[in-house]
Amino acid sequence: MKKDFIKTFFVGISVALLLIFVPTASATVLNVSSGDSIQAMIDSANSGDTILVAAGTYREYLHITIDNLTIIGAGIDKSIIDLDGLTPYWHYPGNSSFASRAGVLISGYGSPGEIVEGVTFKGFTVKNAGLNPPIMATGTHTGSDDDAVLTDSTKTWTPGALVGKWVHNYGDKRLSTWKPARSYGQITANTATTVTASLSGGWEDDWDSGDEYLITPYEEFHNTYWIDNPNYDALRGISVSNGKNILIQYCKVVNSGYGGISVGKARLTSLKQSEGVTIDNCIANDNPVVGISVGDHKGLVTITNNVANNNGQPHYSDLTREYMGVGILLAGSSYDLTTSAIISDNECTDNGFIGIELKGSDKKGLGYIDGVTIENNKVTGHNLDQDGAGIFLYSSHYYGHPDKCKNVTVKNSNVSKNIRGIVAYNVQEIIIEGNKITTDSGDFPKGQGAIKLDGAHEVEVLNNNIHAEDGTGMRIKNAWDGAQSNDNTITGNTIKGALFAGILIDSGAYDNTFTYNTIKDTKVATFWAGRPWEETQADGVFLDSDAGTGNEFHKNNINNNDDDGMESQTSVTVDATCNWWGSVSGPSGIGGDGVRGNVNFTPWLLSSAPDGSCYPFTEILDIIENCANAKNHGQFVSCVTRKINKLLREEEITKEDADAIISWAKDEYIH
């Protein structure tokens, strides 16, 4: 969906509001002209005030802690907050270590109750948060080990002058966090080309000759990404930290050092949550890690009508991976919070890794994602990483906690041209319904699933339209960490044009039920090439030898696949009775798909589901053989028609069955 209307919504809105806004006794309308300071007006405002910001470019970080404050710009690309080269706003009085983590920070720190309520921020473009952050000194330590005198041959300092407050040692990286060792204190010029680090805290106490260092005026999140991209610091464009009933609307956030719009907890507070946040009609594009992210949120968060495109970068912390970057991310809390959400009518396109991601808390986290609707979204083009996906749901990095992501519905969305469409990993009580899904493997080998249930249970996959031309239509498997796929219901889906298998079941998945699906036109492909378990298939349904037991198939239409309708390599017989195989005479009949392996397919449907009857074909053959003595083909067909119509009048078979049998008899003249 296009969001061009977002860009024009606020044309002239400031003038209109000036004409129609009538202040109450307790509220004031404050105006900021181009060239004035928005922050100065915020600092002078009271709860309930409205600040109208004229079109123009404003070069300042913003910090909002006043309840019920409304700040309205002239519109996207009209009121512009450009933060290129600026030092973030210092918002922790008495603590020189921490500066703002966002271009616009709506924070409960410093507010009564440690939470800021009722703030509206809309009609702005925020760009370049963290771009070209101030660097006070760089160099390579050439002294002896543990010598705190650092050489910088690129600067000329006045001896004794304060250089900065934070030093980052790139020679000693903390690999667990992918950040250099960093410490803080008074860092002063020793000579014209050297600085002395008198450190009072942090991680670094071991300077080795040859260590690269960097000195900044505040605590930047420099990391491996910064080494490759030295003009960025890990800041968000707009951030809500300990906010309640906050509205971010009609904003555009681009080219931030980390993410576009974020919601979560504040630093240096005992309260660790936001609540009741709405992000609506915003654009969050071209950020290196994430477009819109929410974590540590209590209750319902609303994310609607947004565009989150082209967020991502090459993966810096995991060299086995290709790309990172998420359009919309909802993460579970480390604290005892339950998060629900409405994520609807958004566009997430061409992000580095995933379009929309729900991520439960880790094994130590107390929070839950419970009650999320993902609806009417457009999610396309996520194929820059081999493990990417359009929509990815998972509960935890730790096996055994599927309840940390549950009661999620994904419906009526266009999930197209992703390497994987929708993935449900280690989750429970999920509904995937009414989506249109296609796959595109990009530069990677074909074979991923349009829908993948990976250690998921109690999932309902209903009425999806799947065209998986670059992989399987659906794959159901137990996860690598032991999470099991069982008790899932797959009903009413159409799977066309898949490779290898329309439905692939492997790795122990068990007790799953498949009904009223149409699986057709599967094409040949080889999976696991070069390995002992290499397979070449083109089946409607393929159960690998390690598939679990209790998987049942009934009332499905499985036909016109290039190889078998169903193949099972399991040692236990699969119940596949009452399916339509493309022919009234069943598997391997005229026009019917074959069945291979341990599969019980008798009786089968005499015509396609849902109307076909599961009637023993042997009785049909008896009827037809009674007509075998007909003098010619016309009399044979007439005889069969009379007898079949009798079964129809007796309601033993349906009209669709009768038509299918008579049509078959016309091609099967028995003498």
N, C-alpha and C positions, 0 to 999 in steps of 0.2 A: 504494500500500500504506500502511496506517496503521501508525504507530509508537507507539501509545498504551502498549504494553507497556514502552517505554523509560522512560516517566515513572514507572512503578511498580516497576521492576526492583530499585531499591535501597531500597525501603521496609524499614526495619529491618535493612539489611545490616550496618551498623556493629555493632549489638548481636550479630548472628549471628557475625560475624567475631571479636568479642571472646570469644565462648563457645568457638569451635572452633579459633582460631589458637594454635598451639603454637610459640613462637619457638625458633629454633636458637641455637647458641652464638654465631654470628656475626651474628645479626639481632635487632632489637628492634622491638616494637610500641609506637608512640608515639601518644598520644591528644590531640586538640585539641578542647576544649570550646567551646561557643558563647561568643563574647566574647573568646576567646584569639586569638593571632596564628598563622596557618598558616605565615607566612614565618619566624617565630622558631623554630618547630619544624623547618622545613626546614633552617635554618642550623645547628641542633644535631644533625641526623641524620647517620648514616654509611651508606656503601654497603651495600645489602641490607636496610635498615630499611623498615618499613611504617608509614605515618602514617594513622590513622583520624580523619576529621574529622566531628564531630557536626553535626546539622542546625542551621542558623542562617544569618545573613547576615554576611559577612566583607567589610570595607571595606579592601582592600589589594591591590596588584599583587603577583604572585608571580614568583619567579625561581628556576629549578631547574637546578643544574649538577652534582648528585651522581649517580654511576652507580648503577644497580640500585635506585633508590628507587621505592617504590610509595606513591601517595597516593590514598586512597579516601574519597570523600564519602558522605553518607547517601543520595544519589540526586538525580536531576534535580528541580529546584524545592524541594529540601530543604536541601542545602548550597549556598548562593548566594554568589557572589563579585560584589559590586556596586561598580563602579568610577566611578560618577557623580561628577564634580567633583574627582577625585584626580589628583595628579601621578604619572606613571609611575615605576616602580622604577628607580633609578640603578645600572646594572650594569657600567659601565666605569670601574674605579678609576683616578683620576688624569686622567680625561678628562671635563671638565664639559659637553662638547658633546652627548653622546648618552645618551638615556634609553631605557627599554624600548619596544619596538614592539608589545607585546602585553600583554593583561591577565594571562595566564599564559604566561611565556616559559621554554621548555625549551631551554637554550642550551649549545653547546660552548665558548663564549667563557669562558675561565677554567678549563676542565677540562683534565686531562692529554690531550695529543694533539689538543687543540682539538675534541673531540667528546664528547658525553655519551651514555652507552649504558644500555639496559635500563630506562628509566623507564616506569612505568605511571601514568597519571592518569585517574581515572574517578569517575563519580558526582557531578558538579557541574553547576550552572548558572553560566555566566559572562556577565554582561551589562553593557552601557554602557561598554565599554572605549573611552576617548577622548571620552566624553560630557562636555560642560561642562568642558573642560580649563582649568587656571588661566591667566587672562589678567592680567598685571601692570599693563599700561598700554595705552591706545589713544588715538589722536588724529590730528590733521592738522597736518603741518609748515607753519608760517606764516613761517618765517625765510627768509633768503636762500639761494640755491643753495649746496650743499655745506656748509651750516651743520649741525653735528651736534647742535644744541640743538633738541629736539623738544617741541612744546607739547602738553600734555594737560590740557584744561580740566575734565575729569570727575573728576580725582583731586586729593587733597591729600597731598603728600609731605613728609617730613622732609628738608631739604637735606642732601646727602651720603650718604643711605641707598641701599643697593643695591636697584635695581628689578628687574633681571632679567639674563639672559645672552644672550638671542637677540632680535634685532629683525627684523621682517618688513616690508618696504616694498611696499605694494600699488600704489604709483604706478609702480613699475618691475617689471613681471612678466617672467619668463623664459618666453616663449611656447613654446619648445621643450619645456618640462616642465610648463607650466601651473601654475607655482609662482611666488609673489612672490619678488623678490630678498631674500635673507636673509643676515644676518651675525651674528657673535657677538663677545662681549667683555664688559667691565664697563660696565653701563648704570646710571648713578647719577642720583639726584634732584639737580637743579641749584637749582631753587626749589620752592616749593609746587606749582607747576603746570607745571614743565618738567623734562625729563630730558636728560641728556647721554650720547650714545652714543660711547664710546671703543672703537672696534672693532679687533680684532686679526686677523680672518680672515673669509672668506665672500665674498659676491658684491657687497655694496652699498658703493659709495663715491661715490654721486652722489645727494644729497638735493636735491629740487626743492621749492620752495614749493607747497603743495597736496597733496603726497604723503601718502596715508594710511598709518599705521604701526600696528604691534601688537608688544608686548613680552611675552615668555614666559620662564618659568624653565628651559626646555629646548627642544631643537630639534624643533619640531612640523612636520608635513608640511602646513602650510597651503597651500591652492591655491584655484583658482576655485570648487571645490565648497564650500570653507570660507566664501567670501564669501556664497554663497547659504544656507549652513547653518552659521552661526557657532558652534553649540554642539558641533561634532564635530571631532575630530582623527583622522587616518588611522591608527588602530591596529587590530590584530587581537584577537580574543577570546582564542584559544589559538594559540601559535606554537611550532613545533619548528625550531630553527636549529642546524645541525650536530648532529643527533641520529641515533643508530643503534639499531635494534631498540626503537623507541618505540611504546607502545600508548596511544592516546587512545580511550576507550570510555565509553559511557553518559554523555555530556556534552551539554549544551545551551548554545549560544552565540547570543545575540541582541543586536541593537541596538548592534553595535560601530561604530566610526568608519570602518572600511574593510571588513574581512572577518571571517568567523566563525572558521574553523580553517585555519591555513596551515602549510606545510612548506617549508623551503628552507635557505639558507646563513646563517651568522652574519656579523655585521659585525666588522671589525678582526681577522680571522683569516686565516691563509694557506690553511687548508683551507676549501673552499667547497662543502660538500655535506651532505645527510642521506642516510640509508640504512636500508632495512628498516622503514619506518614503517607502522603500521596505524591506520586511523581506522574505528571500528566502532560501529554503533548510537548514533550521535550525531544531534543536531538542530542545524542551522545556518540559522536563519531571520532575515529582517528586517534584514539587513546591507546597506549601500548599494552594495557593489561585488561581493562574491563570498561564497558560503557556505563552500565547502571548496576550497582551492587548494594545489597541489603544484608546486614548481619546484626546480631544482638538486638533484635526487634521483638517487642512484645505485642501479640495480637495481630490484627489485620493491617497489612501494608497493601497499597493499591498502586499498581504500575500499569498505566493504560495509555494507548495512543502515542507511544514513543517510537523513535527511530534510533537504533543502536547498531551502527554499521562500521565495518573496517576497524574494529578494535583488535589489536594484536601485534605481535612481534615474534621473531625467532626465539625459541626457548633457550634461556641462558643458564638455568640451574639444572637441567636434565639433558645431557647431550644425546640421550637415546630418543629424545622427542624432537619434533620438527618445529612446532609453533605453539604459542600460548595466545590467549585472548578470548574473552567471553562477551557476548552482547548484553545479556541480563543475567545476573547471578543473585540467587537467594540462598543464604547460608544459615545453617543452624547456629545457635548461640553456645558459647562455653558456659553460660550461666543457666539458671533454672527458668527458662523462658520457652513458651510455645508460640511459634510464628505461623500465621496463616497469610494467605495472599490471594489477590485477584491480579493476574497477569494477562491482560487481554488487549487485542487490537494493536499489537506492537509489530514493528518490522525489525528483524535482526538478520542482516545479510553480510556475508563475506568477513566474518570475524575469524581470528586466527585458529580457534579451537572449537568452540561451542556457541550455538546461538542463544539458547536459554538453558541455564543450569540450576538445578536444585541440589544443594549439598548439605547433608545432615552434619551434625557436630561430630567431632572425633570421639574416640573411646572414653576420654575423660570428660567430655562435654555433657552438660546436663540438659541442654535445650533440645527441642523437637520441632520439626516441620510437620504440621498436622492441619490439613484443610486448605489446599491450594487449588485454584482453578486456573488453568492455562488454556485460553480460549481465543479463537479467531486471530491467531498470530500468523505472520508470514516469516518463515525461518528458512533461509536458503544460502547455499554456497559455502558450507563449512567443510572443506576438504583439503586444507593445507597441512593437516596433521593426520597420521594414519589412525589415530584413535579419536578423531574428532566426531562430532555429532550435531544434528540440528537441535534436539532437545535431549538433555541428559539428566536423569533422576537417580540420585544415590543417597544412601542414608549415612554412611560412615566409612572411614578407612579401616574400620575394625569389624571383623566378622561377628555376627550375632546380635546386631542391633538394627534390624530392618524397620523397627517401630520408630526410629529417629527420622524417617521420611515416609509418611503414610497419608492416606486419604487425599490423594492428589488426582485430579482429573485433567487430562490433556485432550482437548476436543476441538473439532471444526477448524483445524489449522492447516495451512499450506506448508508442508515440511518437505522441501524439494531441493534436489541437487546437492545433498549432503553426503559425505562418505558413509555415514550411518544416519538413519532418520531419527528414531526415538529409541533411547536406551533406558531400561529400568534395571538398575543394579542394586542388589541387596536392599530392596524396598518391599513394602506390602500395602495391600488395599489400594491399588492404583486402577484407574479407569483410563483407557486409551481409546477414544471413540470418535468416529466420523472425520478422521484426518485424511488428507490427500498427501501421499508420501512417494517421492521418487529418490533415487540415489545417483550419485556421481562420484566415482573414486578419485577423480583428479589424476595426479601423477602416480598414484599408488596402485598396487595390484588389486584387481577386482575381487569381490567376494564378501564384503561386509553385509550386515543385515539391515533391511529397511526398518524393521522393528526387532529389537534384541531384548529378550528377558534373560538376564544374567544373574542368577541367584535371587530371583524375584518370586514372590508367592502371593496368592489371592489377587492376581491381576486380571482384569477383564479387558480383553482386546476386542472391540466391537465396531463393526461396520466401517472399517477403514478401507480406502482405495489405494492399493499399493502397486506401483509399477517399478520394480527393482531391477532395472536392466543392467546394473553394475554389481549386483550381489544377490544374496538370498532374499526372499520376501520376508521371512521371519525366522529367527533363530532362537531356540529355547534351550538353555544349558545351565548347569550348576556353575557357580563362579569358581575361580582359581583358589580362592581362600576358604572354600567349603560352604559358602552360602548356597542354598538349594532353590531350584525352580520347581515348584509343585503347586497343585491346586489352583492352576490358572485356567481361565475360560476364554477360548478364542472362538468368536461367533460372528457370522455375517460379514466377514472380510472378503474382499476381492483382491487376489494376488495374480498379477499377469506379468509375463515376460521376465521372470527371475532367471538368474543363473544358478546352475547346480541343483537347487531345490527351491520350490515355492515355500515349503516349511522344512527346516532342518532341526532335528532334535538330537542332542548329543550330551556327553559329559554328565550323565546321571540324572538328567531332568525326568521327573516322574509324575504320575497322577495328574496329567493335564488333559483337558477335554476340548475337542475341536468339532464344532457343529455349524452347518449352514454356511460354510465358506466356499468360495469359488477359486480354484487353483488351476491355472491353465497356462499354456504357452511357455513352459520352462525350457530354457536353452542349455546346451551342454557346456560344462566348465570343469576344470580340474582344480581341486583344492589340495592343500598340503603337498604341493609338488616337491618331489625329491626326498620326501620322508617315507618311513616304512608304512605309514598309514595313508599314503596318497590315494585319492579317490577321484574318479571321473564320473559325473552323473548329470542327468537332466530330468530329475523326477519331480512329480508334483509334491510328494512327501518323501523325505529320506530320514530314516531312523538309523543312526550310526550304531556300531556294535556296542558302544558304551552308553547308549541311551538307557534310561531307567524304565521301570515297569509301570503299567497302569495308564499309559497314554491311550486315549480312545478317540475314534473318529466316526461320526455319524452324520448323515444327512448333508454331506459335502458334495460339491460338484468338482470332480477331479478328472480332467480330460484335456486332450490335445497337447500333452506334454511330450517333448521329444524322446524321452525314454519311458520309464514306468510311471504309472499313476502313483504307485507307492512301492517303496522297497524298504524292508526291515532286515537289518543284519543282527538283530538281537536274538538271543536264544529263547526268549519267551514270546508266545504268540500275541500279536497286537490285534485288538478288537477293532475292526474296520468294517463292520456290517452296516448295511443300509446307506451306502454311498452311491452316487451316480458316476459311472466310469466312462460315460460317453456313448454307451450302447445298451440297448435293452437286453442284449445277451451278456452283459457284464464285462469284466476285465478280459482283454484280448479278443473280444467279439468284434464284429464289423464296426470299425470306427471307435472301439473302446481302448482305453489305456490298460496296460498290463499291470500285474501285481507280482512282486518277487519277494521271496523270503517267508518268514514266519508271520503271515497275515491271514486272519480269518475275515474274508470279504463276502461270505454267503449268509443270508440273501443280500441282494443289492437293490437299489432303486431301479424301477422300470422306466423312469423318466427323471428329468432333472429336479433337484430340490428347489423350492420347498414343497412343491405339489406332488412329486413322485411318490408312489407307494412302494413299500418294502415287501414285495410279494415274491414267493419262491418261483424262480424262473423254470424249475422243473415242471411245475404245473402248467405253465404257459407252453412249454414244449409238448406236453401231452395233448393240449388242445390243438396245437398246430399239426402234430403228427396225425391227428384224426382227419385232417384235411389233406393229407399227403396224396390220397388217391384221386384228387381232382384231375379232370381231363386236360386242363390247361392252366396256365398261370393266372388268367382272369378268374376262373372258378376257384382256384386255390385262395386267392386274396379275398374273394367274396365269402368263402367258408370261414376263414379266419376272422373276418370282420363281424359276421353274425355271432360267433362264439365269444369274441372279446366284448362286443356290445352287451351281451347277456351278463358278463361279469360286471360291466359298468353299471347296468340297471340294478344289479344286486349289490352295488356299492362295495364290491370286492377290490376294485381298482378305480383310479381317477380318470377323468377325461384325458389328461396329459399322458397317463400310462397307456390308455387305449390307442391314442394317436401314435405314440412311439412304437407300440407293438405292431400295429398295422403297417406303419412305415417300414419297420424292420422286415416284416413278412413279405413285403413287396420285393425286397432284395434277396430273400432267402427262400427260393422255390424248392420245396422238398418233394421228392418222388419216392 
